[in-house]
Amino acid sequence: MIVDQHVESELHQLLIEDARIAEQGIRVVRTEEGVSLVGEVESTERRDLICQVIAEAFPELPVRCNIGLTRVHEPHDVEEL
């Protein structure tokens, strides 16, 4: 499948409008093979769901899932006001 502006636009629209993911922080980057999804999410489950939704919608498109995990931890110091 050739990735042109139309396909790229459909991918962006799916990421934003699909109620299961509604993700605005993921970028679609064209590659020689297909596309790469780039960004960060809060869990492996969310990352896997995003990649699954894209694969289901575009089964013939090679998709590399380069979505990282946001590192979230409790603050070490207490903020005093």
FIVO-723746 format. One record per atom (N, C-alpha, C, O): chain; atom name; z, x, y; residue in three letters. Coordinates in nm, 4 decimals, decimal comma, always signed. Example, Ala and Ser with C-alpha at 12.3 -4.5 7.8 and 13.67 -1.06 7.14 Angstrom:
// residues 2
A N +0,7800 +1,3190 -0,5690 ALA
A CA +0,7800 +1,2300 -0,4500 ALA
A C +0,7800 +1,3200 -0,3300 ALA
A O +0,8465 +1,4236 -0,3319 ALA
A N +0,7080 +1,2850 -0,2250 SER
A CA +0,7140 +1,3670 -0,1060 SER
A C +0,7870 +1,2900 +0,0030 SER
A O +0,8039 +1,3409 +0,1138 SER
END
This chain:
// residues 81
A N +0,0000 +0,0845 -0,1180 MET
A CA +0,0000 +0,0000 +0,0000 MET
A C +0,0000 +0,0890 +0,1242 MET
A O +0,0803 +0,1817 +0,1351 MET
A N -0,0890 +0,0605 +0,2159 ILE
A CA -0,0961 +0,1353 +0,3405 ILE
A C +0,0043 +0,0758 +0,4390 ILE
A O +0,0070 -0,0452 +0,4616 ILE
A N +0,0857 +0,1621 +0,4965 VAL
A CA +0,1859 +0,1163 +0,5924 VAL
A C +0,1268 +0,1309 +0,7319 VAL
A O +0,1077 +0,2417 +0,7819 VAL
A N +0,0985 +0,0177 +0,7929 ASP
A CA +0,0485 +0,0173 +0,9298 ASP
A C +0,1524 -0,0498 +1,0190 ASP
A O +0,2629 -0,0803 +0,9742 ASP
A N +0,1172 -0,0723 +1,1442 GLN
A CA +0,2119 -0,1332 +1,2384 GLN
A C +0,2527 -0,2733 +1,1943 GLN
A O +0,3659 -0,3161 +1,2169 GLN
A N +0,1597 -0,3440 +1,1314 HIS
A CA +0,1895 -0,4807 +1,0867 HIS
A C +0,2977 -0,4795 +0,9785 HIS
A O +0,3937 -0,5561 +0,9863 HIS
A N +0,2828 -0,3939 +0,8788 VAL
A CA +0,3814 -0,3840 +0,7710 VAL
A C +0,5148 -0,3358 +0,8259 VAL
A O +0,6203 -0,3881 +0,7901 VAL
A N +0,5094 -0,2364 +0,9124 GLU
A CA +0,6322 -0,1840 +0,9736 GLU
A C +0,7046 -0,2939 +1,0519 GLU
A O +0,8271 -0,3043 +1,0461 GLU
A N +0,6294 -0,3747 +1,1240 SER
A CA +0,6876 -0,4857 +1,1992 SER
A C +0,7504 -0,5889 +1,1059 SER
A O +0,8581 -0,6410 +1,1351 SER
A N +0,6846 -0,6187 +0,9946 GLU
A CA +0,7397 -0,7130 +0,8974 GLU
A C +0,8710 -0,6609 +0,8382 GLU
A O +0,9651 -0,7374 +0,8166 GLU
A N +0,8761 -0,5300 +0,8122 LEU
A CA +0,9989 -0,4705 +0,7603 LEU
A C +1,1134 -0,4831 +0,8602 LEU
A O +1,2248 -0,5206 +0,8235 LEU
A N +1,0856 -0,4515 +0,9864 HIS
A CA +1,1886 -0,4642 +1,0908 HIS
A C +1,2365 -0,6087 +1,1012 HIS
A O +1,3563 -0,6350 +1,1120 HIS
A N +1,1419 -0,7013 +1,0979 GLN
A CA +1,1768 -0,8424 +1,1093 GLN
A C +1,2635 -0,8864 +0,9915 GLN
A O +1,3605 -0,9599 +1,0099 GLN
A N +1,2292 -0,8419 +0,8715 LEU
A CA +1,3080 -0,8756 +0,7532 LEU
A C +1,4497 -0,8202 +0,7645 LEU
A O +1,5463 -0,8904 +0,7345 LEU
A N +1,4627 -0,6958 +0,8073 LEU
A CA +1,5954 -0,6352 +0,8227 LEU
A C +1,6829 -0,7145 +0,9191 LEU
A O +1,8027 -0,7307 +0,8960 LEU
A N +1,6240 -0,7629 +1,0252 ILE
A CA +1,6997 -0,8329 +1,1289 ILE
A C +1,7251 -0,9795 +1,0936 ILE
A O +1,8348 -1,0304 +1,1166 ILE
A N +1,6251 -1,0473 +1,0381 GLU
A CA +1,6332 -1,1920 +1,0234 GLU
A C +1,6814 -1,2415 +0,8880 GLU
A O +1,7222 -1,3571 +0,8772 GLU
A N +1,6784 -1,1586 +0,7845 ASP
A CA +1,7255 -1,2038 +0,6538 ASP
A C +1,8767 -1,2230 +0,6609 ASP
A O +1,9502 -1,1301 +0,6944 ASP
A N +1,9221 -1,3424 +0,6296 ALA
A CA +2,0640 -1,3772 +0,6430 ALA
A C +2,1543 -1,2933 +0,5528 ALA
A O +2,2726 -1,2773 +0,5827 ALA
A N +2,1013 -1,2399 +0,4436 ARG
A CA +2,1824 -1,1583 +0,3528 ARG
A C +2,2172 -1,0225 +0,4129 ARG
A O +2,3199 -0,9638 +0,3790 ARG
A N +2,1314 -0,9726 +0,5021 ILE
A CA +2,1562 -0,8390 +0,5564 ILE
A C +2,1714 -0,8347 +0,7076 ILE
A O +2,2596 -0,7649 +0,7576 ILE
A N +2,0887 -0,9068 +0,7817 ALA
A CA +2,0964 -0,9130 +0,9289 ALA
A C +2,1348 -0,7778 +0,9889 ALA
A O +2,2372 -0,7653 +1,0561 ALA
A N +2,0522 -0,6782 +0,9640 GLU
A CA +2,0840 -0,5398 +1,0007 GLU
A C +1,9923 -0,4892 +1,1113 GLU
A O +1,8704 -0,4857 +1,0946 GLU
A N +2,0502 -0,4503 +1,2231 GLN
A CA +1,9730 -0,3971 +1,3349 GLN
A C +1,9803 -0,2456 +1,3442 GLN
A O +1,9045 -0,1846 +1,4196 GLN
A N +2,0702 -0,1844 +1,2689 GLY
A CA +2,0915 -0,0412 +1,2811 GLY
A C +2,0103 +0,0449 +1,1854 GLY
A O +2,0310 +0,1661 +1,1794 GLY
A N +1,9190 -0,0147 +1,1110 ILE
A CA +1,8382 +0,0609 +1,0164 ILE
A C +1,6983 +0,0797 +1,0745 ILE
A O +1,6353 -0,0152 +1,1211 ILE
A N +1,6514 +0,2045 +1,0708 ARG
A CA +1,5160 +0,2344 +1,1182 ARG
A C +1,4212 +0,2455 +1,0000 ARG
A O +1,4601 +0,2886 +0,8914 ARG
A N +1,2964 +0,2062 +1,0225 VAL
A CA +1,1909 +0,2197 +0,9225 VAL
A C +1,1024 +0,3345 +0,9683 VAL
A O +1,0450 +0,3302 +1,0771 VAL
A N +1,0916 +0,4379 +0,8841 VAL
A CA +1,0124 +0,5554 +0,9169 VAL
A C +0,8977 +0,5655 +0,8171 VAL
A O +0,9199 +0,5669 +0,6960 VAL
A N +0,7753 +0,5724 +0,8681 ARG
A CA +0,6597 +0,5884 +0,7793 ARG
A C +0,6589 +0,7279 +0,7182 ARG
A O +0,6889 +0,8266 +0,7854 ARG
A N +0,6242 +0,7346 +0,5900 THR
A CA +0,6110 +0,8624 +0,5205 THR
A C +0,4733 +0,8655 +0,4544 THR
A O +0,3996 +0,7669 +0,4582 THR
A N +0,4398 +0,9777 +0,3946 GLU
A CA +0,3115 +0,9875 +0,3250 GLU
A C +0,3048 +0,8912 +0,2073 GLU
A O +0,1984 +0,8373 +0,1768 GLU
A N +0,4176 +0,8695 +0,1417 GLU
A CA +0,4207 +0,7828 +0,0236 GLU
A C +0,4393 +0,6351 +0,0570 GLU
A O +0,3890 +0,5495 -0,0158 GLU
A N +0,5095 +0,6036 +0,1640 GLY
A CA +0,5408 +0,4646 +0,1994 GLY
A C +0,6284 +0,4606 +0,3218 GLY
A O +0,5834 +0,4912 +0,4322 GLY
A N +0,7558 +0,4223 +0,3028 VAL
A CA +0,8504 +0,4194 +0,4140 VAL
A C +0,9852 +0,4740 +0,3692 VAL
A O +1,0165 +0,4789 +0,2503 VAL
A N +1,0626 +0,5143 +0,4666 SER
A CA +1,1991 +0,5585 +0,4450 SER
A C +1,2894 +0,4743 +0,5333 SER
A O +1,2618 +0,4571 +0,6520 SER
A N +1,3966 +0,4222 +0,4768 LEU
A CA +1,4958 +0,3468 +0,5533 LEU
A C +1,6052 +0,4439 +0,5932 LEU
A O +1,6645 +0,5104 +0,5082 LEU
A N +1,6318 +0,4519 +0,7236 VAL
A CA +1,7244 +0,5507 +0,7772 VAL
A C +1,8294 +0,4817 +0,8635 VAL
A O +1,7971 +0,3937 +0,9433 VAL
A N +1,9536 +0,5215 +0,8474 GLY
A CA +2,0624 +0,4677 +0,9277 GLY
A C +2,1922 +0,4807 +0,8513 GLY
A O +2,2015 +0,5556 +0,7540 GLY
A N +2,2926 +0,4070 +0,8963 GLU
A CA +2,4237 +0,4097 +0,8307 GLU
A C +2,4780 +0,2683 +0,8184 GLU
A O +2,4587 +0,1842 +0,9061 GLU
A N +2,5463 +0,2446 +0,7072 VAL
A CA +2,6150 +0,1177 +0,6836 VAL
A C +2,7558 +0,1480 +0,6337 VAL
A O +2,7894 +0,2632 +0,6063 VAL
A N +2,8375 +0,0441 +0,6221 GLU
A CA +2,9785 +0,0653 +0,5916 GLU
A C +3,0123 +0,0747 +0,4431 GLU
A O +3,1245 +0,1121 +0,4088 GLU
A N +2,9174 +0,0413 +0,3526 SER
A CA +2,9507 +0,0474 +0,2105 SER
A C +2,8261 +0,0703 +0,1253 SER
A O +2,7133 +0,0455 +0,1679 SER
A N +2,8506 +0,1182 +0,0038 THR
A CA +2,7395 +0,1378 -0,0892 THR
A C +2,6798 +0,0036 -0,1305 THR
A O +2,5595 -0,0060 -0,1550 THR
A N +2,7631 -0,1000 -0,1384 GLU
A CA +2,7139 -0,2325 -0,1739 GLU
A C +2,6149 -0,2831 -0,0705 GLU
A O +2,5110 -0,3393 -0,1051 GLU
A N +2,6474 -0,2628 +0,0571 ARG
A CA +2,5580 -0,3060 +0,1653 ARG
A C +2,4276 -0,2270 +0,1611 ARG
A O +2,3195 -0,2841 +0,1754 ARG
A N +2,4376 -0,0961 +0,1414 ARG
A CA +2,3177 -0,0121 +0,1326 ARG
A C +2,2286 -0,0588 +0,0175 ARG
A O +2,1074 -0,0719 +0,0340 ARG
A N +2,2885 -0,0836 -0,0983 ASP
A CA +2,2120 -0,1265 -0,2143 ASP
A C +2,1466 -0,2626 -0,1913 ASP
A O +2,0332 -0,2849 -0,2337 ASP
A N +2,2178 -0,3536 -0,1244 LEU
A CA +2,1631 -0,4857 -0,0952 LEU
A C +2,0419 -0,4743 -0,0029 LEU
A O +1,9403 -0,5398 -0,0260 LEU
A N +2,0517 -0,3923 +0,1004 ILE
A CA +1,9396 -0,3743 +0,1933 ILE
A C +1,8172 -0,3221 +0,1183 ILE
A O +1,7068 -0,3736 +0,1358 ILE
A N +1,8364 -0,2215 +0,0359 CYS
A CA +1,7250 -0,1636 -0,0397 CYS
A C +1,6677 -0,2645 -0,1386 CYS
A O +1,5466 -0,2681 -0,1601 CYS
A N +1,7530 -0,3459 -0,1986 GLN
A CA +1,7084 -0,4485 -0,2926 GLN
A C +1,6247 -0,5551 -0,2224 GLN
A O +1,5198 -0,5947 -0,2732 GLN
A N +1,6700 -0,6016 -0,1065 VAL
A CA +1,5978 -0,7046 -0,0318 VAL
A C +1,4585 -0,6536 +0,0078 VAL
A O +1,3596 -0,7260 -0,0046 VAL
A N +1,4515 -0,5295 +0,0550 ILE
A CA +1,3221 -0,4721 +0,0933 ILE
A C +1,2316 -0,4587 -0,0288 ILE
A O +1,1132 -0,4916 -0,0214 ILE
A N +1,2855 -0,4107 -0,1411 ALA
A CA +1,2056 -0,3937 -0,2625 ALA
A C +1,1532 -0,5276 -0,3154 ALA
A O +1,0407 -0,5350 -0,3649 ALA
A N +1,2337 -0,6321 -0,3052 GLU
A CA +1,1903 -0,7648 -0,3502 GLU
A C +1,0791 -0,8200 -0,2617 GLU
A O +0,9849 -0,8819 -0,3112 GLU
A N +1,0900 -0,7978 -0,1320 ALA
A CA +0,9918 -0,8514 -0,0381 ALA
A C +0,8607 -0,7724 -0,0391 ALA
A O +0,7539 -0,8277 -0,0130 ALA
A N +0,8700 -0,6421 -0,0695 PHE
A CA +0,7533 -0,5551 -0,0696 PHE
A C +0,7494 -0,4757 -0,2006 PHE
A O +0,7709 -0,3545 -0,1990 PHE
A N +0,7222 -0,5418 -0,3143 PRO
A CA +0,7318 -0,4741 -0,4435 PRO
A C +0,6325 -0,3595 -0,4630 PRO
A O +0,6592 -0,2686 -0,5416 PRO
A N +0,5201 -0,3617 -0,3944 GLU
A CA +0,4199 -0,2566 -0,4114 GLU
A C +0,4366 -0,1413 -0,3121 GLU
A O +0,3581 -0,0465 -0,3133 GLU
A N +0,5369 -0,1492 -0,2277 LEU
A CA +0,5598 -0,0472 -0,1258 LEU
A C +0,6639 +0,0541 -0,1732 LEU
A O +0,7767 +0,0162 -0,2048 LEU
A N +0,6274 +0,1827 -0,1786 PRO
A CA +0,7276 +0,2842 -0,2125 PRO
A C +0,8297 +0,2969 -0,0991 PRO
A O +0,7935 +0,3277 +0,0144 PRO
A N +0,9569 +0,2730 -0,1305 VAL
A CA +1,0630 +0,2765 -0,0304 VAL
A C +1,1668 +0,3810 -0,0707 VAL
A O +1,2203 +0,3777 -0,1815 VAL
A N +1,1938 +0,4719 +0,0194 ARG
A CA +1,3010 +0,5702 -0,0019 ARG
A C +1,4206 +0,5216 +0,0795 ARG
A O +1,4091 +0,4984 +0,1999 ARG
A N +1,5329 +0,5065 +0,0149 CYS
A CA +1,6522 +0,4532 +0,0792 CYS
A C +1,7414 +0,5698 +0,1242 CYS
A O +1,8245 +0,6186 +0,0476 CYS
A N +1,7232 +0,6129 +0,2479 ASN
A CA +1,8010 +0,7236 +0,3050 ASN
A C +1,9108 +0,6702 +0,3969 ASN
A O +1,9331 +0,7233 +0,5057 ASN
A N +1,9777 +0,5667 +0,3528 ILE
A CA +2,0830 +0,5048 +0,4325 ILE
A C +2,2155 +0,5699 +0,3943 ILE
A O +2,2557 +0,5694 +0,2779 ILE
A N +2,2816 +0,6251 +0,4937 GLY
A CA +2,4103 +0,6901 +0,4707 GLY
A C +2,5260 +0,5937 +0,4898 GLY
A O +2,5082 +0,4785 +0,5296 GLY
A N +2,6438 +0,6435 +0,4608 LEU
A CA +2,7647 +0,5628 +0,4758 LEU
A C +2,8428 +0,6080 +0,5978 LEU
A O +2,8631 +0,7275 +0,6191 LEU
A N +2,8863 +0,5118 +0,6775 THR
A CA +2,9694 +0,5400 +0,7931 THR
A C +3,1068 +0,5810 +0,7448 THR
A O +3,1667 +0,5138 +0,6607 THR
A N +3,1559 +0,6893 +0,7970 ARG
A CA +3,2899 +0,7349 +0,7575 ARG
A C +3,3912 +0,6718 +0,8512 ARG
A O +3,3963 +0,7006 +0,9708 ARG
A N +3,4703 +0,5863 +0,7931 VAL
A CA +3,5709 +0,5149 +0,8710 VAL
A C +3,7079 +0,5491 +0,8117 VAL
A O +3,7280 +0,5432 +0,6904 VAL
A N +3,8000 +0,5844 +0,8989 HIS
A CA +3,9360 +0,6125 +0,8535 HIS
A C +4,0347 +0,5691 +0,9611 HIS
A O +3,9993 +0,5514 +1,0777 HIS
A N +4,1562 +0,5531 +0,9196 GLU
A CA +4,2600 +0,5136 +1,0140 GLU
A C +4,2884 +0,6284 +1,1107 GLU
A O +4,2801 +0,7453 +1,0730 GLU
A N +4,3217 +0,5949 +1,2348 PRO
A CA +4,3545 +0,7017 +1,3301 PRO
A C +4,4806 +0,7757 +1,2884 PRO
A O +4,5726 +0,7171 +1,2314 PRO
A N +4,4837 +0,9038 +1,3174 HIS
A CA +4,5995 +0,9855 +1,2828 HIS
A C +4,7140 +0,9681 +1,3833 HIS
A O +4,8314 +0,9760 +1,3470 HIS
A N +4,6786 +0,9445 +1,5087 ASP
A CA +4,7778 +0,9300 +1,6139 ASP
A C +4,7855 +0,7853 +1,6600 ASP
A O +4,6865 +0,7123 +1,6555 ASP
A N +4,9004 +0,7459 +1,7030 VAL
A CA +4,9190 +0,6115 +1,7576 VAL
A C +4,8955 +0,6196 +1,9080 VAL
A O +4,9514 +0,7049 +1,9770 VAL
A N +4,8117 +0,5290 +1,9567 GLU
A CA +4,7851 +0,5262 +2,1000 GLU
A C +4,8965 +0,4490 +2,1691 GLU
A O +4,9253 +0,3344 +2,1342 GLU
A N +4,9587 +0,5130 +2,2672 GLU
A CA +5,0640 +0,4452 +2,3413 GLU
A C +5,0087 +0,3996 +2,4752 GLU
A O +4,9363 +0,4725 +2,5431 GLU
A N +5,0443 +0,2779 +2,5110 LEU
A CA +4,9976 +0,2212 +2,6374 LEU
A C +5,1086 +0,2194 +2,7399 LEU
A O +5,0878 +0,1750 +2,8528 LEU
END
